[in-house]
Amino acid sequence: MPERRSQSRKKMVLPVKLSVGDASHMAHTMDITCAGARLGGLRAQLKAGDTVTLQRGSQKARFRVIWIQQLGPNEIQAGVECLERQGNFLGVDLSDEERNGKKDVDMLMSLLAGSKSTQPRS
């Protein structure tokens, strides 16, 4: 099955504080991209479409909840997408990795296209 994501994910567990309305909850990332993250350890009641604030250290950014998965009665995972693009909000700059990954795919595609045009026709 082909990968549907436009950005590659990097497994990384980082503590974050999630704020929804007036309530704050501790959570952690499970994997991250330059545009969002999968969060675990959540105990807050969330739904897709909610806007939340994540804080890591002194950095804060707003995110939109894209999906929710209930793991148990008191624990959920959530996929969040950054609404305020910041290159290294979580303390990790993934923008170079994203550019390098795209270059690798582009190079592979041009090699494949070149090999198709040089193959003899039957």
N, C-alpha and C positions, 0 to 999 in steps of 0.2 A: 504494500500500500504506500503510495507516495506521501511524503511529508507535506502537510498543509501549511505549516508555519513559514512565514517569510523571513524570520530571523532564527538563527540557531540558539538553542538554550545551553546554558552553562550551569551544571549542578553546583549550587553554592548555598550553604546554610548561614544566614546572617540574621541576627535579632533585629526586629523592627517594632515600633509602636504604631498601632493602627487606631485612628480616631474616627468615630462615626458619631456625628452630632456632638453631644457633650461627653460621651463615654469614650474611654481609651482602653485598649487591650494590648497585651504583649502577644507577638506572633513571631514567625520566622519565615525567611524565604526557603524554598526548596530548590528552585532553579530560577535563573534570571536571564533576561535578554536586555538589549539596550532600550527596549520599549515597554517592558513590563516584567512581571514575575508570577510565579506560582507560590502562594502562601500556605503555610501549614500551621497547626497548633491554634487555629482560630476558635474562639468560643463566642464571638459576637454573632448576632443574628443579622445576616446580610442577604441581599438578593441581587440578582443580575441587574445592572444599571445603576446601582448605588454609587455615589461618589464618596470616597474615603480619603483620609490624609494618612500617609505613611511618614514616619520620622525615623531617621537613622542618624544618631549623634545629634548635631545641631541642624542637619539638613531636613527639610520638609518638602513634600510634593503631593499633589492631588492625583488620585488614580480612580479609574472607573472599574467596577467589578464586572467582569465579562462572563464568568461562569462560577458555579458553586457545586461542590460535591460533599455530601454528608457522609462522614466516615463512621460516626458513632453518635450517640444521643447528645453529646456535648462537644463534638469536634468536627470542624469542616475544613476543607481546603478551598481555595479560591484562586482564580486567575484574574490578575489585575493588569490594566493597561494605563500607562502614564499619560496624563493630560497635559503635563508641563514638562516637555522634553528637556532632560538634563543629562549630559553625557555620562557622568559618573556619580549619580545620586546615591547609589548604594556603596560607593567607595571603590567601585571597579569600573574601569573604562572599557566597555566592550565595543566601542565604535571601530577600532582598528581591526579587531577580530572579524567584525561584520564585513568590513571592506575587503579584507584578505579572503574571506570565504567567498564573497561574490566574485573576486578576481579569479579564484580557483575554478569556480563553476563556469565563468565566461571562457577561460582558457580551455577547459575540457570540451565545452560546446564547440569552440572554433576548431579544435583538433578533430573532433568527431565529424564536423561538417566538411573539413578538409579531406579526411580519409574517405568519405563517401564520394566526393567528386573525383578522386584519383583511382577509384576501384574500376577495373575493366568491366564493361557491360557484356552480358551474355546474350 
